[in-house]
């Protein structure tokens, strides 16, 4: 490999993160609906539930149903999070609590761009590379990225691809959309299993975002990978 033509990046944890811990947000919204739970317990429950949740991909479903299916997927995650935190807790209006949380996380002000993210994306795009986000997020993501000033060429989501990370078909279909080969692409993410290992199994180079001081170092890291490839092919 001597030239990276496409850079694909994870979203949450790599380019952006919630402005406050998820548990703190869930606790605040729960109190409005009659339940007082510790933020740390809700945070732990959310992480466990999210890790065990089925893929947010709906192969065979028409595009017109994707948003409602994604919303239903998140409704199940929110309800399971409260049950996992305390099975005795009873929200006075579970549906209203869910809708408020879903709307909250659809707003750019609920998120922060991670340090160096905007700079890295700008430099990579100016270099002529295709820059895309490949994430297990949902249809809210494109507007969130725009709202945070994180400009990319494509946003590729499980609902469109019919597969979610770590399924290799997710990466394969994303590369087809970008018209690049796996050997010409780098994936950048913060999760060792869902991002780094999964991308490598699909034939892409992978960079662990946690190995960077901040994402602003990414263009130089990619240039270093290209230099190594040129040396090996010389």
BADOTOR-603829 format. One record per residue (C-alpha): x, y, z. Coordinates in Angstrom, 1 decimal, always signed. Example, Ala and Ser with C-alpha at 12.3 -4.5 7.8 and 13.67 -1.06 7.14 Angstrom:
2
(atom (+12.3,-4.5,+7.8))
(atom (+13.7,-1.1,+7.1))
***
This chain:
234
(atom (+0.0,+0.0,+0.0))
(atom (+1.4,+3.4,-1.0))
(atom (-1.7,+5.6,-1.2))
(atom (-4.7,+5.9,+1.1))
(atom (-7.7,+7.0,-1.1))
(atom (-10.3,+6.8,+1.6))
(atom (-10.5,+7.4,+5.3))
(atom (-13.5,+6.1,+7.2))
(atom (-14.1,+7.1,+10.8))
(atom (-16.3,+6.0,+13.6))
(atom (-18.6,+8.7,+15.1))
(atom (-19.3,+8.5,+18.8))
(atom (-16.1,+8.3,+20.8))
(atom (-13.9,+9.1,+17.8))
(atom (-15.3,+12.3,+16.3))
(atom (-17.8,+13.4,+18.9))
(atom (-19.0,+12.5,+22.4))
(atom (-22.0,+13.4,+24.5))
(atom (-21.6,+16.8,+26.3))
(atom (-22.3,+15.1,+29.6))
(atom (-22.1,+11.4,+30.6))
(atom (-25.0,+9.3,+29.4))
(atom (-25.9,+8.3,+32.9))
(atom (-26.1,+11.9,+34.1))
(atom (-28.5,+12.7,+31.2))
(atom (-30.7,+9.6,+31.8))
(atom (-30.8,+10.4,+35.5))
(atom (-31.9,+14.0,+34.8))
(atom (-34.7,+13.0,+32.4))
(atom (-35.8,+10.2,+34.7))
(atom (-36.2,+12.6,+37.6))
(atom (-38.7,+14.5,+35.5))
(atom (-40.7,+11.3,+35.3))
(atom (-40.7,+10.3,+39.0))
(atom (-37.6,+8.1,+39.2))
(atom (-34.4,+9.0,+41.0))
(atom (-31.5,+6.8,+40.2))
(atom (-27.7,+7.3,+40.5))
(atom (-26.1,+8.5,+37.3))
(atom (-23.3,+6.0,+37.7))
(atom (-25.8,+3.1,+37.8))
(atom (-27.6,+4.3,+34.7))
(atom (-24.3,+4.8,+32.9))
(atom (-23.1,+1.3,+33.7))
(atom (-26.5,-0.2,+32.7))
(atom (-26.5,+1.8,+29.4))
(atom (-23.1,+0.4,+28.4))
(atom (-24.1,-3.2,+29.2))
(atom (-27.4,-2.9,+27.4))
(atom (-25.8,-1.2,+24.3))
(atom (-23.1,-3.9,+24.1))
(atom (-25.7,-6.7,+24.2))
(atom (-28.2,-5.0,+21.8))
(atom (-28.8,-6.6,+18.4))
(atom (-27.4,-4.8,+15.3))
(atom (-29.3,-1.7,+14.3))
(atom (-29.5,-2.9,+10.7))
(atom (-32.8,-4.0,+9.0))
(atom (-31.9,-5.8,+5.8))
(atom (-34.8,-6.1,+3.4))
(atom (-36.8,-3.3,+5.0))
(atom (-37.7,-0.4,+2.7))
(atom (-36.0,+3.0,+3.3))
(atom (-39.3,+4.5,+4.3))
(atom (-39.3,+2.3,+7.4))
(atom (-35.7,+2.8,+8.6))
(atom (-36.3,+5.8,+10.8))
(atom (-39.2,+4.3,+12.7))
(atom (-37.2,+1.0,+13.1))
(atom (-34.2,+2.9,+14.4))
(atom (-36.5,+4.8,+16.9))
(atom (-37.9,+1.5,+18.0))
(atom (-34.4,+0.0,+18.5))
(atom (-33.5,+3.0,+20.7))
(atom (-36.8,+2.7,+22.6))
(atom (-35.9,-0.9,+23.5))
(atom (-32.4,+0.2,+24.6))
(atom (-33.7,+3.0,+26.9))
(atom (-36.3,+0.8,+28.5))
(atom (-33.8,-2.0,+29.0))
(atom (-31.3,+0.5,+30.5))
(atom (-33.8,+1.6,+33.2))
(atom (-34.7,-2.0,+34.0))
(atom (-31.0,-3.0,+34.2))
(atom (-30.3,-0.1,+36.5))
(atom (-33.3,-0.9,+38.9))
(atom (-36.0,-3.4,+38.1))
(atom (-38.3,-1.8,+40.6))
(atom (-38.1,+1.7,+39.1))
(atom (-41.3,+2.8,+37.4))
(atom (-41.3,+5.9,+35.2))
(atom (-44.7,+7.8,+35.3))
(atom (-44.6,+8.0,+31.5))
(atom (-42.0,+5.8,+29.9))
(atom (-42.9,+6.9,+26.4))
(atom (-42.6,+10.6,+27.2))
(atom (-39.2,+10.0,+28.8))
(atom (-38.0,+8.1,+25.8))
(atom (-39.2,+10.7,+23.4))
(atom (-37.5,+13.5,+25.4))
(atom (-34.2,+11.6,+25.4))
(atom (-34.4,+10.8,+21.7))
(atom (-35.0,+14.4,+20.9))
(atom (-32.2,+15.6,+23.2))
(atom (-29.6,+13.5,+21.5))
(atom (-30.8,+14.7,+18.1))
(atom (-29.5,+18.2,+19.0))
(atom (-25.9,+19.2,+18.2))
(atom (-25.7,+21.0,+21.6))
(atom (-26.0,+17.7,+23.3))
(atom (-22.6,+16.7,+21.8))
(atom (-19.0,+17.9,+21.6))
(atom (-16.6,+17.5,+18.7))
(atom (-13.5,+15.8,+20.0))
(atom (-10.2,+17.8,+20.0))
(atom (-8.6,+18.0,+16.6))
(atom (-11.6,+16.4,+14.8))
(atom (-12.5,+19.3,+12.6))
(atom (-8.8,+20.0,+11.7))
(atom (-8.2,+16.4,+10.8))
(atom (-11.3,+16.2,+8.5))
(atom (-10.4,+19.4,+6.8))
(atom (-6.8,+18.4,+6.1))
(atom (-7.8,+14.9,+4.9))
(atom (-10.4,+16.3,+2.5))
(atom (-8.0,+18.9,+1.1))
(atom (-5.5,+16.1,+0.4))
(atom (-8.0,+14.6,-2.1))
(atom (-9.0,+11.6,-0.1))
(atom (-12.6,+10.5,+0.3))
(atom (-13.6,+11.0,+3.9))
(atom (-16.6,+9.2,+5.3))
(atom (-18.1,+8.3,+8.6))
(atom (-19.0,+4.7,+9.0))
(atom (-20.9,+4.3,+12.3))
(atom (-23.5,+2.2,+14.1))
(atom (-25.4,+5.4,+14.8))
(atom (-28.8,+6.3,+13.2))
(atom (-30.4,+8.8,+10.9))
(atom (-29.8,+11.7,+13.3))
(atom (-26.0,+11.6,+12.7))
(atom (-25.7,+13.6,+9.5))
(atom (-27.4,+16.7,+11.1))
(atom (-25.3,+16.3,+14.3))
(atom (-22.1,+16.3,+12.3))
(atom (-23.2,+19.4,+10.3))
(atom (-24.2,+21.1,+13.5))
(atom (-20.7,+20.5,+15.0))
(atom (-18.9,+21.7,+11.9))
(atom (-17.6,+18.2,+11.1))
(atom (-17.7,+18.0,+7.3))
(atom (-17.3,+14.7,+5.5))
(atom (-18.1,+13.4,+2.0))
(atom (-20.4,+10.6,+3.1))
(atom (-22.2,+9.3,+6.2))
(atom (-22.7,+5.5,+6.0))
(atom (-25.1,+3.9,+8.5))
(atom (-26.3,+0.4,+9.2))
(atom (-29.9,+1.2,+8.0))
(atom (-28.5,+2.0,+4.5))
(atom (-25.9,-0.8,+4.4))
(atom (-28.0,-3.6,+5.8))
(atom (-25.2,-4.5,+8.2))
(atom (-23.5,-3.0,+11.3))
(atom (-20.1,-3.3,+12.8))
(atom (-18.4,-5.7,+13.4))
(atom (-20.0,-7.5,+10.5))
(atom (-17.5,-7.4,+7.6))
(atom (-20.3,-6.8,+5.2))
(atom (-20.7,-3.4,+6.7))
(atom (-17.2,-2.4,+5.7))
(atom (-17.4,-4.2,+2.3))
(atom (-20.6,-2.3,+1.4))
(atom (-19.2,+1.0,+2.6))
(atom (-16.1,+0.5,+0.3))
(atom (-18.4,-0.2,-2.6))
(atom (-20.3,+3.1,-1.9))
(atom (-16.9,+4.9,-2.0))
(atom (-15.6,+3.0,-5.0))
(atom (-12.3,+2.1,-3.3))
(atom (-10.6,-1.2,-2.5))
(atom (-9.9,-2.3,+1.1))
(atom (-6.2,-2.0,+0.6))
(atom (-6.7,+1.7,-0.3))
(atom (-8.7,+2.5,+2.9))
(atom (-8.1,+3.2,+6.5))
(atom (-10.6,+2.9,+9.3))
(atom (-10.3,+5.0,+12.4))
(atom (-12.2,+4.2,+15.6))
(atom (-11.9,+4.0,+19.4))
(atom (-13.2,+0.5,+20.0))
(atom (-10.7,-2.3,+19.9))
(atom (-13.2,-4.9,+18.8))
(atom (-16.0,-3.1,+16.9))
(atom (-13.6,-0.8,+15.1))
(atom (-10.0,-1.8,+14.9))
(atom (-10.2,-5.6,+14.8))
(atom (-13.3,-5.6,+12.7))
(atom (-11.8,-3.3,+10.1))
(atom (-8.7,-5.4,+9.9))
(atom (-10.7,-8.5,+9.4))
(atom (-12.4,-6.8,+6.4))
(atom (-9.0,-6.0,+4.9))
(atom (-8.7,-2.3,+5.8))
(atom (-5.8,-0.7,+7.6))
(atom (-7.0,+0.5,+11.0))
(atom (-5.9,+3.2,+13.4))
(atom (-6.9,+3.1,+17.1))
(atom (-8.1,+6.7,+17.8))
(atom (-7.1,+6.2,+21.5))
(atom (-3.5,+5.9,+20.4))
(atom (-3.5,+9.6,+19.2))
(atom (-3.0,+12.5,+21.6))
(atom (-5.9,+14.0,+19.7))
(atom (-7.5,+13.5,+16.2))
(atom (-5.5,+16.4,+14.8))
(atom (-2.5,+13.9,+14.6))
(atom (-4.5,+11.7,+12.2))
(atom (-3.2,+13.1,+8.8))
(atom (+0.4,+12.7,+9.9))
(atom (-0.3,+9.1,+11.1))
(atom (-1.8,+8.2,+7.7))
(atom (+1.1,+9.8,+5.9))
(atom (+3.5,+7.7,+8.0))
(atom (+1.5,+4.5,+7.0))
(atom (+1.8,+5.5,+3.3))
(atom (+5.6,+6.1,+3.7))
(atom (+6.0,+2.6,+5.2))
(atom (+4.1,+1.1,+2.3))
(atom (+6.3,+2.9,-0.2))
(atom (+9.4,+1.6,+1.5))
(atom (+8.1,-2.0,+1.4))
(atom (+7.3,-1.8,-2.3))
(atom (+10.6,-0.2,-3.3))
***
